Amino acid sequence: MLRISEINYSVEGRPLFEEASAVIPEGHKVGLVGRNGAGKTTLFRIIRGELGLDGGEITLPSRAKIGGVAQEVPSSETSLIDTVLEADTERAALMAEAETATDPGRIADIQSRLADIDAWSAEGRAASILKGLGFEDEEQHMPCSAFSGGWRMRVALAGVLFAQPDLLLLDEPTNYLDLEGALWLESYLAKYPHTVIIISHDRELLNRAVGGILHLDECKLTYYQGPYDQFARQRAEQRAVQAAMAKKQQARRDHMQAFVDRFKAKASKAKQAQSRIKMIEKMDMIATPEQAAKRVFTFPEPEELSPPIISIEGGAVGYTEGSPVLSRLNLRIDQDDRIALLGKNGQGKSTLAKLLSDRLPLMQGKEVKANKLRVGFFAQHQVDELHVNETPLQHMISARPATQHSKLRAQLAGFGLGPEQAETEVGRLSGGQKARLSLLLATLDAPHLLILDEPTNHLDIESREALVEALTRYSGAVILVSHDMHLLSMVADRLWLVSNGTVKPYEEDLEAYRKMLLAPTKPVSKNARPKEAPKPKRASRDEVLALRSEVRKAEARVDKLNEMRDKLASKLADPALYEDGKVGELEVWNKKYAEVMDALDRAEGLWMSAEEKLEKATA
């Protein structure tokens, strides 16, 4: 169990934690959320003992191991598999000692301990983790120096997962993963045997891999049962109730103040006016909940072009003549398309993006593009290529030297970079602010086609939602490469699968793709023949009546659970429940709410299943 007890910590006089407390039960998976700069990463450093507290304490079970991802794996000549194996320091030390030990008793102890920690299966486990994070078998035996910094970060993640610390601290782990790696990590963490705390803005990860949310807000920590969407609903309900109470209280105050202003100079009413002044002074005003700063993206609108804007027939593209990365390309893109590119790393997603953005020529085949077609391209490496000693305004002036500075400032504000950020050197901006600037520069020309490669890295949840809204309003075509399943599901209406050296439409949905990636592969017998599907038997009248009854009962059950949920939500929205000394009561109500939400999820599934059975029976 991790216990955070009334901690205080300040940075240069600015408090990050004031009497903050929380308890994380052993084995729980928790998402740590809060606005950028609130102190989430600082809390991790405090837990690891890298920073000293101003007050309070953090306690863990004795001898508990804490693990997190190193900033970067050194560019060494050690192979990936050996680097991961060395991350389990106890196993590595015992294996080394086993080579030199001579005392029979010590040898027996070493072998017993190696058996306890399942040391002999270690290489298989390490290889499985590396495979899940995108490293093929032959790559696992290559040296770390053969890989870029982003890939070495995956090796660091593989190492800490392999070591299985008692408390695993992960800070934005999906930022250097592709969609396939993020889905694998999500599945792995859900089954992880120890306590996990994840800082993440990935909504799907926070919905699938964790069972609780630790919210850092106004220097306090509050623990909520359930995944992120449940937390978001509870927070919205609390804010609505608090705002309504603050509004009522302000109305009473304004009414009394109006009386004072009107009659304070009138002798006959002076006593009543003084009484109301005292009442106003004694009023403990309810603070209106601070509204999250509106995150915005304002994409310029392109003019409409005749369809298609891009058409490719029998195309091939690559980097070396005669060795195409992708071939047999037959693609069409219209201006209203929203396309997500799926496929494992190394299959050619980036190559396709470079072809469509004119960064690579077509080797063979026919390509037709609309006249005056403008293409905007955003990739994560562009964020790293910004000039750190220049301000966002200077970047804009370089891109648009003839444009008035006031207009350039307005464009920066349209991407959430206000007057202060516009004049701040890029090197001092946050990762999210740099990403906003890069997105702005990529869309300055009002492109008809916008290609976005991992656009959500470093963006917080509010900014990601704003990006979804902006892309939904945008009148140009969008091609997305992203590990953010929520972004893909909200924006994309077409899926292209990049695999086996070509690109084809993926006819299933994202959930089917997720299941396909996570499903264990089974060998298919050469002699196996597909079984003929039996012809469906027509349902009898009594069976149809029984199915209709089942649908009605399921619907009634859902209605009843919805009613229970609303009552519990109202209870959880009561600010009095969050006062000191009511932690136990809050946990009880949160637990009841979580149980009802689970029951509602199951009931809705049964209802849908009953509806499908009825549809099949009456078809």
C-alpha positions in Angstrom: 0.0 0.0 0.0 1.2 3.5 -0.9 0.2 6.1 1.7 0.6 9.8 1.0 0.0 11.7 4.2 -0.5 15.5 4.3 2.5 16.3 2.1 3.6 19.8 1.4 6.0 20.8 -1.4 6.8 24.1 -3.1 9.0 25.1 -6.0 10.5 28.7 -5.8 7.7 29.7 -3.4 4.9 28.2 -5.6 3.1 25.4 -3.7 2.5 22.2 -5.7 1.1 20.2 -2.7 -0.6 21.5 0.4 -1.6 18.9 3.0 -2.3 16.5 0.1 -3.2 12.9 1.1 -4.1 9.7 -0.7 -4.0 6.0 -0.3 -3.3 3.6 -3.2 -4.2 0.0 -2.2 -1.7 -2.7 -3.1 -2.1 -4.1 -6.6 -4.3 -1.3 -7.9 -3.7 0.3 -11.3 -4.2 4.1 -11.0 -4.1 6.9 -13.5 -2.5 10.2 -12.2 -4.2 13.1 -14.0 -4.2 16.9 -13.6 -3.5 20.0 -15.7 0.0 20.5 -17.2 2.4 21.9 -14.6 0.3 20.8 -11.6 3.1 18.6 -10.3 2.4 15.1 -11.5 6.0 14.3 -12.5 7.2 16.0 -9.3 5.1 13.6 -7.3 6.8 10.7 -9.0 10.2 12.2 -8.0 9.1 12.6 -4.4 7.8 9.0 -4.3 11.2 7.8 -5.6 13.0 9.8 -2.9 14.7 12.2 -5.4 13.1 15.3 -3.8 12.6 16.0 -0.1 9.2 17.1 1.2 8.6 20.4 3.0 6.2 18.4 5.3 4.2 15.2 5.6 5.4 11.8 4.6 5.1 9.0 2.0 5.2 5.4 3.2 5.5 2.1 1.4 5.9 -1.5 2.6 9.5 -2.2 3.7 11.8 -3.5 1.0 9.2 -2.5 -1.7 10.9 -1.9 -5.1 10.0 1.2 -7.0 10.6 1.2 -10.8 10.2 3.7 -13.6 11.5 4.3 -17.1 15.0 5.8 -17.3 15.3 9.0 -19.4 17.2 7.0 -22.1 18.9 3.7 -22.5 22.6 4.3 -23.3 23.8 3.7 -26.8 25.8 0.6 -25.8 27.0 -2.5 -27.7 24.9 -4.7 -25.3 22.1 -6.5 -27.2 18.5 -5.5 -26.5 17.6 -8.9 -24.9 20.6 -8.7 -22.5 19.8 -5.0 -21.7 16.3 -6.1 -20.6 17.6 -9.1 -18.7 20.1 -6.9 -16.8 17.2 -4.7 -15.6 16.3 -7.4 -13.1 19.3 -6.7 -10.9 18.6 -9.5 -8.4 18.5 -12.1 -11.1 21.6 -10.7 -12.8 23.6 -10.7 -9.5 22.5 -14.2 -8.6 23.4 -15.5 -12.1 26.9 -13.9 -11.9 27.4 -15.3 -8.4 26.4 -18.8 -9.5 29.3 -18.7 -11.9 31.9 -18.2 -9.1 30.3 -19.6 -5.9 32.1 -22.6 -4.4 30.4 -23.1 -1.0 27.7 -25.9 -1.4 25.3 -24.2 1.0 25.5 -20.9 -0.9 25.2 -22.6 -4.2 22.0 -24.3 -2.9 20.6 -20.9 -1.7 21.4 -19.3 -5.1 19.7 -22.1 -7.0 16.6 -22.0 -4.7 16.2 -18.2 -5.1 16.7 -18.4 -8.9 13.9 -21.0 -8.9 11.7 -18.7 -6.7 12.0 -15.8 -9.1 11.5 -18.0 -12.2 14.9 -17.1 -13.5 15.0 -19.9 -16.1 12.1 -18.5 -18.0 13.5 -15.0 -17.9 14.8 -14.9 -21.5 11.4 -16.0 -22.9 9.6 -13.4 -20.8 12.0 -10.7 -21.9 11.7 -11.6 -25.5 7.9 -11.6 -25.3 7.9 -8.0 -23.8 10.3 -6.8 -26.5 8.1 -8.4 -29.2 5.0 -6.7 -27.8 6.8 -3.3 -28.0 7.7 -3.8 -31.6 11.1 -5.6 -31.7 11.3 -8.6 -34.0 13.3 -11.7 -33.0 16.4 -10.8 -35.0 16.4 -7.2 -33.7 16.4 -8.4 -30.1 20.0 -9.6 -30.6 21.2 -6.4 -32.1 23.1 -3.8 -30.0 21.3 -0.8 -28.5 23.6 1.5 -30.5 21.8 0.3 -33.7 18.6 2.0 -32.6 17.4 5.6 -32.3 16.6 7.3 -29.0 12.9 6.7 -29.4 13.4 3.0 -29.9 15.9 2.8 -27.0 13.2 4.3 -24.8 11.1 1.3 -25.7 14.0 -0.9 -24.5 14.0 1.1 -21.2 10.2 0.4 -20.9 10.8 -3.3 -21.6 13.4 -3.4 -18.9 11.2 -2.0 -16.1 8.3 -4.2 -17.1 10.5 -7.2 -17.0 11.9 -6.3 -13.6 8.3 -6.1 -12.2 8.8 -3.6 -9.4 6.3 -3.6 -6.5 5.4 0.0 -7.5 5.6 0.8 -11.2 5.6 4.5 -12.1 5.1 5.3 -15.7 5.2 8.9 -17.1 3.5 9.2 -20.5 4.6 5.7 -21.6 2.7 5.8 -24.9 4.4 8.9 -26.2 7.1 6.8 -27.8 4.9 3.9 -28.9 2.9 3.3 -32.0 -0.8 2.2 -31.9 0.2 -1.5 -31.8 2.7 -1.0 -29.0 0.2 1.1 -27.0 -2.5 -1.6 -27.3 -0.1 -4.2 -26.2 1.0 -2.1 -23.2 -2.6 -1.5 -22.3 -3.3 -5.2 -22.2 -0.1 -6.0 -20.3 -0.7 -3.4 -17.6 -4.2 -4.7 -17.0 -2.6 -8.0 -16.0 0.4 -6.6 -14.2 0.7 -8.3 -10.7 1.7 -5.2 -8.7 0.7 -1.6 -8.1 0.9 0.7 -11.1 0.6 4.6 -11.3 0.5 6.0 -14.8 0.7 9.7 -15.8 -1.1 9.7 -19.1 -3.3 11.8 -21.4 -4.3 8.7 -23.4 -8.0 8.4 -22.7 -8.3 4.8 -23.9 -5.4 3.7 -21.8 -7.0 5.4 -18.7 -10.3 3.6 -19.5 -9.0 0.1 -20.1 -5.8 -0.3 -18.0 -6.6 1.4 -14.7 -9.3 0.9 -12.1 -8.9 4.3 -10.3 -8.0 7.9 -11.0 -5.8 10.0 -8.7 -6.6 13.6 -9.5 -4.1 16.4 -8.7 -6.0 19.7 -8.5 -5.4 22.9 -6.5 -2.5 21.3 -4.6 -4.7 18.4 -3.3 -5.0 14.7 -4.3 -8.4 13.0 -4.6 -8.8 9.3 -5.4 -11.7 8.2 -7.5 -12.8 4.7 -8.1 -13.4 3.6 -11.7 -11.8 4.5 -15.1 -11.3 7.9 -16.6 -14.8 8.3 -18.2 -16.4 7.6 -14.9 -14.1 10.1 -13.2 -14.9 12.7 -15.8 -18.7 12.3 -15.3 -18.3 12.6 -11.5 -16.2 15.7 -11.8 -18.6 17.3 -14.2 -21.5 16.6 -11.9 -19.6 18.0 -8.9 -18.7 21.1 -10.8 -22.2 21.7 -11.9 -23.6 21.4 -8.4 -20.8 23.6 -7.0 -21.4 26.2 -9.7 -25.1 26.3 -9.1 -24.6 26.7 -5.3 -22.1 29.5 -5.9 -24.6 31.2 -8.2 -27.3 31.0 -5.6 -25.1 32.3 -2.9 -23.9 35.2 -5.0 -27.5 36.1 -5.8 -28.3 36.3 -2.1 -25.2 38.4 -1.5 -26.1 40.7 -4.4 -29.6 41.1 -3.0 -28.3 42.1 0.5 -25.7 44.4 -1.1 -28.4 46.1 -3.1 -30.3 46.7 0.2 -27.2 48.1 1.8 -26.4 50.4 -1.1 -30.0 51.7 -1.2 -30.7 52.3 2.5 -27.3 52.7 4.3 -27.7 56.5 4.3 -31.3 56.4 5.5 -31.6 56.7 9.3 -34.7 54.5 9.6 -33.0 51.6 7.8 -29.5 52.1 9.1 -29.7 49.2 11.6 -31.0 46.8 9.0 -28.3 47.9 6.6 -25.6 47.4 9.2 -27.0 43.9 10.0 -26.8 43.0 6.3 -23.2 44.3 6.1 -22.2 41.9 8.9 -24.0 39.1 7.2 -22.1 39.8 3.9 -18.8 39.9 5.8 -19.5 36.6 7.5 -20.6 34.8 4.4 -18.2 32.0 3.5 -18.4 32.3 -0.2 -18.4 29.1 -2.2 -15.7 29.3 -4.8 -16.9 28.9 -8.4 -15.1 25.9 -9.9 -12.3 27.1 -12.1 -13.3 26.3 -15.7 -10.6 24.4 -17.6 -8.8 26.9 -19.9 -10.5 26.6 -23.3 -8.1 24.7 -25.5 -8.5 25.7 -29.1 -7.2 24.9 -32.5 -8.4 27.1 -35.4 -7.5 25.5 -38.7 -7.8 27.8 -41.8 -10.4 26.6 -44.2 -9.3 25.6 -47.7 -11.3 26.2 -50.9 -13.1 23.2 -52.3 -11.4 21.2 -55.1 -13.0 18.8 -57.6 -12.7 15.2 -56.4 -10.6 13.2 -56.2 -7.8 15.3 -54.8 -5.3 12.4 -55.1 -5.6 9.2 -57.2 -2.9 6.5 -57.6 -3.1 3.5 -59.8 -0.6 0.6 -59.8 1.8 2.7 -57.7 5.1 1.8 -56.1 7.2 3.8 -53.8 10.5 3.3 -51.9 14.0 4.7 -51.3 16.1 2.5 -53.6 15.3 1.9 -57.2 14.1 -1.6 -57.8 13.3 -2.2 -54.1 9.9 -0.6 -53.4 8.7 -0.5 -49.8 5.1 -0.3 -51.0 3.6 -1.5 -54.3 0.3 -2.4 -55.9 -1.1 0.9 -54.7 -4.6 1.7 -55.9 -5.7 4.6 -53.7 -8.2 7.5 -54.0 -8.5 10.5 -51.6 -11.4 12.9 -51.6 -11.5 16.2 -49.7 -14.0 15.0 -47.1 -12.0 11.8 -46.2 -10.9 11.1 -42.7 -8.4 8.2 -43.0 -6.5 6.4 -40.2 -3.4 4.4 -41.2 -3.0 1.1 -39.4 -0.1 -1.3 -39.4 2.9 -2.2 -37.4 6.1 -0.1 -37.4 8.3 -0.8 -40.4 5.5 -1.7 -42.7 5.5 1.6 -44.6 3.1 4.1 -42.9 5.7 6.9 -42.9 6.7 6.0 -46.5 3.1 6.4 -47.6 2.8 9.7 -45.7 6.0 11.0 -47.5 4.6 9.9 -50.9 1.3 11.7 -50.3 3.1 14.9 -49.1 5.5 15.0 -52.1 8.5 14.0 -50.0 9.0 10.9 -52.0 8.3 10.4 -55.8 6.3 7.6 -57.3 8.6 4.9 -58.7 6.0 3.4 -61.0 2.3 3.7 -61.7 0.1 6.7 -62.3 -0.6 9.5 -59.9 -3.1 12.3 -60.5 -3.4 15.3 -58.1 -5.9 18.1 -58.2 -4.7 21.4 -59.5 -3.7 23.9 -56.7 -3.6 21.0 -54.2 -1.9 22.1 -50.9 -0.7 19.4 -48.4 0.1 20.1 -44.8 2.4 17.7 -42.9 2.9 17.3 -39.2 5.4 14.8 -37.7 6.8 14.6 -34.2 10.3 15.2 -35.4 9.2 18.7 -36.6 8.6 19.7 -33.0 12.2 18.8 -32.2 13.4 20.9 -35.2 11.9 24.2 -34.0 14.5 26.9 -33.3 14.8 26.9 -29.5 16.3 30.4 -29.3 13.4 32.0 -31.3 9.9 32.8 -30.1 6.7 31.5 -31.7 6.2 35.0 -33.1 9.6 35.0 -34.7 8.8 31.6 -36.3 5.6 33.1 -37.7 7.4 36.2 -39.0 10.0 33.9 -40.8 7.1 32.0 -42.4 5.0 35.1 -43.3 7.4 38.1 -43.4 4.8 40.3 -45.3 2.0 39.7 -42.8 1.1 42.2 -40.1 2.3 41.1 -36.6 -1.1 41.6 -35.1 -2.5 39.0 -37.5 0.3 36.6 -36.7 -0.4 37.0 -33.0 -4.1 36.3 -33.7 -3.2 33.1 -35.5 -1.0 32.1 -32.6 -3.9 32.8 -30.2 -6.1 30.6 -32.4 -3.8 27.7 -31.5 -3.8 28.5 -27.7 -0.6 30.4 -27.7 -1.5 33.7 -26.0 0.6 37.0 -25.8 2.9 35.6 -23.2 3.7 32.4 -25.0 4.1 34.3 -28.3 7.1 36.1 -26.9 8.6 33.2 -25.0 11.6 31.4 -26.5 10.6 27.9 -27.8 13.2 26.3 -25.6 11.2 27.4 -22.5 7.8 26.3 -23.8 6.2 23.1 -22.7 6.0 20.0 -25.1 2.3 20.7 -25.7 3.0 24.4 -26.6 5.7 23.3 -29.0 3.3 20.8 -30.6 0.7 23.6 -31.1 3.3 25.8 -32.8 4.3 23.0 -35.2 0.6 22.3 -36.0 0.1 26.0 -36.7 3.1 26.1 -39.0 1.9 22.9 -40.8 -1.6 24.4 -41.5 -0.6 28.0 -42.4 -1.4 27.5 -46.1 -4.9 26.2 -45.4 -4.1 22.7 -46.8 -6.6 20.6 -48.7 -5.0 17.5 -47.2 -3.6 17.4 -43.7 -1.3 14.5 -42.8 -0.8 14.1 -39.0 1.9 11.7 -37.7 1.4 11.3 -33.9 -0.1 14.7 -33.3 -1.2 14.1 -29.7 2.2 13.5 -28.2 2.6 16.0 -25.3 -1.0 17.3 -25.7 -3.1 17.1 -22.5 -6.6 15.6 -22.5 -8.4 18.9 -23.0 -6.1 19.8 -26.0 -6.7 16.4 -27.5 -10.5 16.9 -27.3 -10.0 20.4 -28.9 -8.0 18.7 -31.7 -10.9 16.3 -32.2 -13.3 19.2 -32.5 -11.1 21.1 -34.9 -10.5 18.1 -37.2 -14.3 17.4 -37.2 -15.0 21.0 -38.3 -12.1 21.1 -40.8 -13.2 21.0 -44.4 -10.0 19.4 -45.8 -9.0 15.7 -45.9 -7.2 14.2 -43.0 -4.8 11.3 -42.8 -3.9 10.2 -39.3 -1.1 8.0 -37.8 -1.6 7.9 -34.1 -1.4 5.6 -31.0 -4.4 7.5 -29.6 -7.4 5.2 -30.1 -9.8 7.8 -28.9 -8.6 10.3 -31.5 -8.8 7.7 -34.3 -12.3 6.5 -33.2 -13.7 10.1 -33.0 -12.1 11.4 -36.3 -11.5 8.6 -38.8 -14.3 7.2 -40.9 -12.0 5.1 -43.1 -9.2 2.7 -42.1 -6.3 1.7 -44.4 -4.1 -1.2 -43.3 -0.4 -0.9 -44.4 1.0 -4.4 -44.4 2.7 -7.0 -46.6 4.1 -4.3 -48.9 0.9 -2.7 -49.9 -2.1 -0.6 -48.6 -5.6 -1.9 -48.5 -8.9 -0.7 -46.9 -9.6 -2.4 -43.5 -13.2 -3.2 -43.5 -13.6 -3.9 -39.8 -13.6 -1.3 -37.1 -10.9 -0.2 -34.6 -12.2 -2.5 -31.9 -11.9 -5.5 -34.2 -8.3 -4.4 -35.1 -7.5 -4.2 -31.4 -8.8 -7.7 -30.8 -6.9 -9.0 -33.8 -3.6 -7.6 -32.5 -4.1 -8.9 -29.0 -5.4 -12.4 -30.0 -2.9 -15.2 -29.8 -2.0 -16.5 -33.2 -3.0 -20.1 -33.8 -1.4 -22.4 -36.5 -3.8 -23.4 -39.2 -3.7 -27.1 -40.4 -3.0 -27.4 -44.1 -5.6 -30.2 -44.4 -8.2 -28.2 -42.5 -11.4 -27.5 -44.5 -13.8 -24.7 -43.7 -17.0 -26.0 -42.3 -20.2 -25.1 -44.1 -22.3 -22.8 -42.0 -25.6 -24.6 -41.1 -28.7 -22.9 -42.5 -30.4 -20.9 -39.9 -33.6 -22.5 -38.5 -36.7 -20.2 -38.5 -37.8 -19.3 -35.0 -41.2 -20.4 -33.8 -43.9 -17.9 -32.7 -43.4 -18.9 -29.0 -39.6 -18.4 -29.4 -40.2 -14.9 -30.8 -42.5 -14.0 -28.0 -40.0 -15.3 -25.4 -37.3 -13.2 -27.1 -39.5 -10.1 -27.0 -40.1 -10.6 -23.3 -36.4 -11.0 -22.7 -35.8 -7.6 -24.5 -38.4 -5.9 -22.4 -36.9 -7.3 -19.2 -33.4 -6.2 -20.3 -34.6 -2.7 -21.1 -36.4 -2.4 -17.8 -33.2 -3.5 -16.0 -31.2 -0.9 -17.8 -33.8 1.8 -16.9 -33.6 0.8 -13.3 -29.8 0.9 -13.1 -29.8 4.3 -14.9 -32.1 5.6 -12.2 -29.8 4.2 -9.5 -26.8 5.7 -11.2 -28.4 9.2 -11.3 -29.2 9.0 -7.6 -25.6 8.0 -6.7 -24.2 10.6 -9.0 -26.3 13.3 -7.2 -24.9 12.0 -3.9 -21.3 12.1 -5.1 -21.9 15.6 -6.4 -22.6 16.8 -2.8 -19.6 19.0 -1.8 -20.2 18.0 1.9 -19.1 14.5 1.0 -15.5 15.7 0.3 -15.0 17.4 3.6 -12.2 16.2 5.9 -13.2 13.2 8.0 -15.5 11.7 5.4 -12.9 9.6 3.5 -14.5 6.4 4.6 -18.0 7.5 3.6 -16.7 8.7 0.2 -15.1 5.4 -0.5 -18.3 3.6 0.2 -20.3 5.8 -2.2 -17.6 5.5 -4.8 -17.6 1.8 -4.5 -21.4 1.6 -4.8 -21.2 3.9 -7.9 -18.6 1.7 -9.5 -20.7 -1.5 -8.8 -23.8 0.1 -10.4 -21.7 1.2 -13.4 -20.4 -2.3 -13.9 -23.9 -3.7 -13.6 -25.1 -1.1 -16.1 -22.4 -2.1 -18.5 -23.4 -5.8 -18.3 -27.1 -5.0 -18.5 -26.6 -2.9 -21.6 -24.6 -5.8 -23.1 -27.4 -8.2 -22.3 -30.0 -5.8 -23.8 -28.0 -5.5 -27.0 -27.6 -9.2 -27.2 -31.3 -9.8 -26.7 -32.1 -7.2 -29.4 -29.7 -9.0 -31.8 -31.3 -12.4 -31.1 -34.8 -10.9 -31.7 -33.6 -9.3 -35.0 -32.2 -12.6 -36.3 -35.3 -14.5 -35.2 -37.7 -12.1 -37.1 -35.5 -11.5 -40.1 
